[in-house]
Structures are given as C-alpha cells and as structure tokens.
C-alpha cells in the first residue's frame, strides 16, 4: 500500500469548515499520538476505533505513544510537540451550536501539512494520519485531537 507523507484529516465526530463564533468557558484539548504498524498488538482502549484507524492509514496494529491534555485559553495558540519532530498548533476560536471551533495547523519543520479551521462536535475526536519518512516506512503516526468545553 502506498503511503503519502501528506496528512489526511478525517472526523470521527463531526467535522466541517467554519468561520468565527462566540467565546465561552475554557476548553480542554487532548492530543493522543498513536503509532500504526502492520503487525503486533493494539492498545485495549483503541480496539473500538480500529476499523476507522485502519481505513485512515491501512495498518492493523495501533499503540498509544504519547498523550497530553491542556486547558486552553480561547483565541490563544497552544503548541503541542508530536513524535517525529512535528508541531501541532491549536487555536480555540469559540463554541457554536454545541460545536468547538478550532484553527489547526500541523507543521513538519517549516512545512504546513495541515492548515485549516474546523468545527468539531463538543467531545468529538478528529484524526490526522501522517505518513512517515523513508526510514520508518513500515509505520505511520495518527494524531487524535479531542476538544471539550
């Protein structure tokens, strides 16, 4: 299976392109990095997501390699360091109709792999499948972004 180094965004919750919105209470943002490989066990908490994860990157085994949660200030950039030297910038923009509006930018050095505004259902999860470089072509990285008011 051919795997591209370009990031792919897929929503497990609700995902749409949005504009601005009303600001409300603080936002909890959780970033989970998952290593996907062709063989091996999967973490028990990822079993329910395996079909979606497989459709995203085509691998069969999924292991959590990093998890970080932060209380985020509205309209302020939060930078999360991701395995492999990538950086995920998240700017909470506001809430509208039970959905969290975020600006999301995934950087690989100076290159933006993802740069978009999203509307994510409150408590929803967004997945980014990120291809690896040629040295680790037998695996991929999945970034799970969860936000809740």
N, C-alpha and C positions, 0 to 999 in steps of 0.2 A: 504494500500500500504506500502510495506517495504521500509524504507529509511536508507541508509548506511551513517556512518559518514565520509566516504571516499569521497574526492572531485571528481567531474566529470567535465572535460573540454569539452566544445562544442563551435564551432565557429559560430557566426552569419555572420561574414565576411569570410575571407579566413584564414585557419589555417593549417600550415604544420610544420614538424620538420625541423630545419635548422642548418647550421654552421655559420661561421663568415661573415662579409660583410663590405662595405665601410662606413666610418663615415661621417656624414653630419651635417647640422644645428641642433639647439636644438630641442628637442622633447617635445610635450605637452602630458602628461599622465593624464587621468581622471579615477578615481576609483569611482564606484557607488555601494553602498551596498543596496540590496533590500530584504525586509522580505516577504517571501511567506507563506500564510496561506490558509486553506481550504475555509474559508468564509470571506466575507467583500468586501469593495470596492477596486478598483485598481486605482493607480495614473493615471491621464489622459495621461501623457507622456509615460506610459508603455503599453497602450492599443494595439498599433501596434505590440508590442513584445509578447503579452500574449500567442499566440499559441506556440511560441518557448520556452517561460518560462515554460509553462505547460508541454511540452514534457521533459524538463530538470528535473523538480522536482515533477511534478504531482499535484501541488496545483492550485487553481483558483484565488486567490487574491494576488496582488503584490503592496507593498508600499515601496517607497524610504526612507531609514532610515539614509543614510549618502552619501555625495558626496564630493570629494576632487580632485582638479586639481593642477598639478605642471608642471613647466618647468624643464625637466630632462636633466642632463649633460650626454653625451654619455659615455659609459664604466664605469658609476658610479652607485652604488646601491642606490635606493630610497626605503625607508621602509614606508609603509602605514599601520596604525593601523586600523584593521577591527573590527566591532562589534563582541562581543563574545570573545574578548581577542586574536584574531588571528592577524597575521602579514603577509602582502603581500610584498615581496621583488621583485622589478622590476629593471633589469639592461638593459638599451637600448644598443644594440650591434652595430646597423648600419641600413642602408637602402639598399635595393637591388630590382630593378625592381618594384618600387612603393610599396614595402612592408617593414614594420618595423620589424626588428629582435630584439627579446627580450628574456632575460632569466627571467623566472618567477618562484618564489618559494613561496608557501603558507604554513605558519607554524602555527601549533596549539601547543604552548609551544615549546618543542624541536623536536616535530614530524613534518616531512615534509608531508603535504597532497598532494602537487603538487610540482614537481621539474623538470622543462623541459625548453627547448629552443623552441620558436615558431616564426613563420613568419606570421605576421598579416597584411592584406591589409591595406595600409595607410587610415586612418579614419575608419577602421574596429573596430568591437567590439568582444571581447572574453568573454564568460560566464563561471563562475565556480559555480556549485551547491554544497553547503556544507551542509551536514546533521547536525542537532543539537544534543545536548546531551539529555539524557532521561528526564530531567526536562522540556524541551521545545519540546517534540516530535511532537507537533501539528503544527510546523512551520519549515521552512528551510531558509537558507541565500543564496542569489545569489550575486556573485560579478561580476560586469560588468567592464571590463578593456578595455579602448579605448585609442588608441595612434595615434597621427598625427604629421607629420613634420610641 
